[in-house]
Structure formats: C-alpha cells, structure tokens
Amino acid sequence: MSTAQLHAFEAQFHQLSVDEQRLLLDRLTADHRQNNDVQWSVELAAMAADPDIQREVRAIEQEFADTEQDGLENV
C-alpha cells in the first residue's frame, strides 16, 4: 500500500462514527487473527515435516526417556 493510499484510508476512517470505527477495527482484528492462525498452521506443518526437526525431536525424546520412567507423566 502506498503512502497516498494509506493517508486516504486514514481520512476515510476518521469520517466514520466511533461505533463504526470500533466495528471496523473489530472486523480487521478478527481477520488478522484468522490469517495469523492459518499462517501459523502452515508453518507448523512445514516444521513437523522437516527431517532436521524430526531428528532433533527424536534426540530430545531420547535424552529425556529416563525421566519418563519416574511415573509423573500423568500428573
């Protein structure tokens, strides 16, 4: 978005009533959260499929295998 477009958007925003501004901000926030959730899921799936990450997780699991024997996993 160019600076001119941003200024135009801000000018239009300020022409809205307080309730309309709040409604718009709520909708933008919800859209932003949803987009972030989708992006997070995509990135997490990519990490889970990464062989280097899988190898590191297995190494960590082996390192802590003895502590899983202490009976506290259900606490």
Secondary structure, DSSP 8 states (H G I E B T S, - for coil): --HHHHHHHHHHHHHS-HHHHHHHHHHHHHHHHHHHHHHHHHHHHHHHH-HHHHHHHHHHHHHTTGGGGGS-TT-
